Amino acid sequence: MFDARASLDRRSTLGLLALLLGSPAAAQTALLSGAIEDVRKHGARGDGKAIDSPAINRAIRAAAKRGGGVVLVPPGRYLSFSIRLLDNITLALSAGAVIEAADPDTHGRNYDPPENYMEEQFQDFGITHVNNSLIYANGASNIGIVGPGMLHGLGLDREGPGDHWWARPNWKSAKALGISPKELYLRDPKEAAQVGRANKTVGLRDCRNVRLQDFTILQAGHFGIIAHGCTNMAVEGIVIDTDRDGIDIDCCRDVRVVNCTVNAPKDDAIVLKSSGAMGRPVLCEDILIQGCKTSGYAMGSLLDGTYRKSDYGSPDNVGVLGRIKMGTETIGGFRNVRISDCMCTNSRGILVGIVDGGLMEDVVVSGITLRDPVNAPLFVHHAARMRAPKGTPVGKIRRVRFEDVQASGALPGYPCGVEGIADGPIEDVTFRGVEVTARGGGSVAGEPEYRRETSLEVSYLKNIPAHGLWARHARRLTVKDCRFAVETPDARPTIALRNVAGAVIDGLSSSKPRDAAVSAKESSNVAIGDVRVLA
């Protein structure tokens, strides 16, 4: 008797393998010869009831034993604990294949334990470890997860314990106590409770030659994809619909995040970090984020096509996140980063900066479209939180360029901005071809609060005396051929400069005449060229 479903499953599997192996003939040969490790042949049932991670891991080990290869996950729902990728393994997710994270409260605490206990932990628990993930790799090369299947983080936690470092009250040194960091941490009931649980969908550390392509992640836990210290990694065509972080690239080099769609109303969609999770300062460098779409709609409404507004207010009462960001943790710094041709809808604006020491240089943000941002469309921020080893100097930001950016529906309280600190002014920021249409209606404002020691977030800046661009503690600022429009009259100037040493403003399109378009106080060498009054 002809089984239409089995035939369809086989055709979709052959199509996926043909993509991986180069031709349908090669796919057919590989299947028939047993060169492909099918997880069902190792005992996986795919019925959504049996725990299938032991069988999937057996298939991975079998492929690794002969030097690597493709591990195939056919259509089905595979309830799983931790799955570990090994060298030269590609996990192929067929159309209709779903790997579901098992719920430790229902199925037992059987995820692989956290592995990266540190003397000082400058970042929270979720960022520090990777083994406590649904799928992870630690020190592996030539690995991948590909195909049109889904990873569903139903049983993953969304949060965990915080950081542990010298500036925290009651912090203790494991070394001084004569015990291991792991022993010390596990004395804390909150840390001990995490053993056997998981909070990430895909976690990678110290991996090279990584390919993540074409799969979907739903309800990803604390992190959809997090990578520490990885090199030559391609993240392409991934769709993530979650309510915490989507894609986190930390201390990595040569990473391409291309054509991905990330909906993350309660946290960052795509974020670059340079944390202390590697145990030493490591630059995050040579990074490309291109052709991506981010948003902050209610979780699940991207995949079901309803795009429902989220009611999330956030701790700072600003609203949803769902943005592209760089600089939550900055110990190692950032260099050679390009963010281009992306669309950000119903999310926070693009925020980059340094807060824990470290250097940020040679950053380009171009070809961006922002619609209805809930805060500043574009912002560069330098602060001195200094969640870093003792003696770490204040950081530095230089050579950041925004070009060909369009933003519409911007709120009146949130102009674009450059906010440095007195002992660390931001250098050589350029806005070129930036067009922002704000709702307007702002009144004459005072001066916003100055904070030196703070996180990257800039929601503390209130009453900003400009509707287009704010800059404080900056050097050599360039604003060229920019247009800052308002839908209703706004009493504030278009641009406000404070403690800016050197600025060139030319080709400015403003609702204000030249003598009212720019306010400069305690600033020097400010050159104002052509100012065109908008009709």
C-alpha positions, -999 to 999 in steps of 0.1 A, spaced: 0 0 0 13 34 -10 22 57 20 19 93 8 33 107 41 63 84 40 69 93 4 67 130 11 91 126 41 116 108 19 114 134 -8 120 163 17 149 143 33 165 137 -2 161 174 -10 179 184 22 207 159 17 210 170 -20 216 205 -8 243 193 17 260 168 -6 257 186 -39 233 165 -60 202 142 -57 223 113 -68 248 118 -41 220 121 -16 204 88 -28 238 70 -27 245 83 8 212 71 22 214 37 6 250 32 16 244 41 53 269 70 51 241 92 66 234 85 103 196 85 106 187 91 143 157 67 140 181 39 132 198 46 165 166 44 185 150 78 182 112 76 180 101 111 172 67 107 188 70 137 212 68 113 242 100 93 244 132 111 253 153 109 221 185 127 230 204 95 239 196 82 204 206 114 187 238 115 206 245 79 196 241 88 160 265 118 164 291 96 180 287 70 153 293 96 126 322 111 145 338 76 149 342 74 111 356 109 108 323 129 107 293 133 84 256 141 84 233 131 112 198 132 98 167 141 119 136 130 98 102 145 103 88 140 138 89 156 173 120 146 193 118 153 230 153 159 241 178 168 268 213 180 258 226 171 224 264 176 219 279 182 185 314 168 178 340 176 152 329 174 115 293 168 123 263 184 106 229 180 122 204 180 93 168 190 104 143 178 78 111 197 70 87 186 97 114 177 122 111 194 156 136 189 185 118 199 216 136 208 248 123 185 276 109 201 307 131 192 337 102 197 361 83 169 342 110 147 328 138 151 354 169 173 356 189 155 329 205 183 309 243 184 308 256 204 338 272 239 336 309 238 329 325 272 332 328 280 369 352 310 373 370 327 401 353 360 390 322 359 368 317 393 353 286 383 334 254 364 345 250 327 347 232 324 313 261 340 294 288 321 313 280 284 304 271 266 272 269 229 281 235 235 297 219 240 263 195 220 241 223 217 215 259 226 222 294 223 211 326 230 231 359 232 212 345 215 181 355 223 145 336 220 111 301 217 126 267 227 115 230 227 121 211 231 89 177 225 73 141 237 75 132 220 108 125 236 141 141 238 176 114 244 202 127 255 236 96 246 255 114 232 286 142 259 287 146 284 315 144 321 307 167 334 334 192 324 361 216 336 388 236 368 384 272 377 382 300 372 409 329 396 411 350 417 433 327 448 435 296 428 446 286 429 483 296 397 501 317 385 472 341 357 482 372 344 464 372 306 460 410 308 458 412 326 492 389 299 507 411 271 493 383 255 473 374 254 436 351 280 420 326 252 413 325 242 450 319 278 460 292 285 435 273 253 443 270 264 479 245 289 466 211 273 464 203 293 432 234 280 415 228 244 427 193 245 414 205 251 378 223 218 376 204 195 353 184 224 338 191 243 306 185 279 294 198 281 258 187 265 226 221 265 209 253 272 228 288 272 213 323 278 228 357 278 212 344 264 179 356 271 144 341 267 110 305 267 121 274 268 98 239 275 112 214 277 84 177 277 75 161 264 107 136 280 131 137 285 168 106 290 188 106 300 225 143 298 229 148 301 266 173 328 278 192 326 245 184 313 210 219 311 198 249 321 219 285 318 207 317 325 227 352 326 212 341 311 178 358 318 145 346 316 109 309 312 117 280 317 93 245 322 107 222 323 77 184 323 71 176 316 108 141 325 120 138 331 158 105 339 176 112 342 213 109 364 243 145 367 255 178 371 235 178 359 199 214 357 186 244 366 208 279 368 194 304 371 222 342 374 218 340 359 183 359 366 151 349 364 115 311 359 119 284 365 93 248 369 105 229 371 72 192 371 62 180 362 97 146 372 112 144 376 149 114 386 170 123 392 207 100 415 225 115 412 260 152 412 251 177 419 223 172 404 189 208 404 177 236 415 201 274 416 200 292 412 233 327 410 246 322 395 280 345 378 305 331 344 297 364 333 280 383 340 312 404 368 295 397 399 274 389 388 239 379 412 211 347 406 191 359 415 156 353 412 119 316 408 123 289 413 96 252 416 103 234 420 70 199 417 55 183 409 89 149 418 102 142 424 139 111 432 158 94 432 192 60 417 187 44 392 211 62 359 211 48 334 186 31 361 165 59 362 140 54 325 132 17 326 132 16 358 111 -6 379 134 22 403 146 4 411 178 17 440 198 34 429 231 23 445 263 58 442 278 67 474 296 103 465 306 121 475 339 128 510 325 92 515 313 103 522 278 87 492 261 97 463 240 133 456 229 138 434 198 167 454 186 203 452 173 228 461 199 265 460 206 281 465 240 261 448 269 294 435 281 326 451 268 357 438 286 375 427 254 361 454 230 349 455 194 366 461 160 356 460 124 319 456 126 294 463 98 256 463 103 239 468 70 207 465 50 185 456 80 149 464 89 139 470 125 101 473 132 84 480 165 116 477 184 142 498 202 167 516 180 203 505 173 225 510 204 263 506 205 288 514 231 314 506 258 307 503 295 333 479 310 365 492 295 377 479 261 380 495 227 353 500 201 366 511 167 357 510 130 320 504 132 297 510 102 259 510 104 243 515 70 212 509 49 190 505 79 152 511 80 136 516 114 98 519 117 82 530 150 112 527 172 102 529 209 134 548 218 163 565 201 167 553 165 206 555 167 228 559 197 264 556 208 271 555 245 303 554 266 301 548 303 322 535 331 302 507 348 335 487 349 322 453 355 357 440 349 389 429 366 404 454 391 426 480 374 408 479 340 411 514 325 382 533 311 374 523 275 375 542 242 351 546 213 363 559 179 354 558 143 317 549 143 297 558 112 259 558 105 250 563 69 219 559 47 195 552 76 158 560 75 136 561 106 99 569 108 75 572 137 103 582 162 90 594 196 97 630 207 116 621 238 142 600 219 165 618 194 196 601 180 225 605 203 262 604 212 268 603 250 303 601 262 319 607 296 342 636 307 372 613 310 363 593 279 348 614 251 336 595 220 357 603 190 350 605 152 313 597 150 297 604 116 260 607 107 257 608 69 225 605 49 204 599 80 167 607 77 145 607 108 109 616 109 97 621 145 62 628 159 74 661 173 54 681 199 84 686 223 87 716 245 117 736 256 138 712 278 165 715 304 197 695 305 196 657 309 212 639 338 249 630 334 258 595 346 294 582 344 288 548 360 259 531 343 250 503 320 247 506 282 210 515 284 203 552 280 167 554 292 179 576 321 184 605 297 153 626 301 144 661 288 169 661 260 170 696 245 169 684 208 145 666 186 170 652 161 204 647 175 220 650 210 258 649 216 277 653 248 314 647 256 324 640 220 352 650 197 352 655 159 315 649 153 303 650 117 267 655 106 264 655 68 234 656 45 210 645 73 173 653 75 155 655 109 117 662 103 88 664 127 52 657 121 40 684 145 59 716 156 87 710 182 101 738 203 135 723 206 165 728 183 172 700 158 207 694 172 221 701 207 258 699 214 273 699 249 310 696 256 318 688 220 353 695 208 351 699 170 319 694 149 310 698 113 273 701 105 265 706 68 236 698 45 212 697 74 175 696 66 156 710 96 122 725 104 142 753 121 160 782 105 197 782 106 200 804 137 177 780 157 186 746 143 217 740 163 223 747 200 260 745 211 271 750 247 305 745 263 316 733 228 344 745 205 353 744 168 317 739 157 314 746 120 278 750 106 275 748 69 243 746 47 211 744 66 179 739 46 145 747 61 119 720 55 86 732 41 
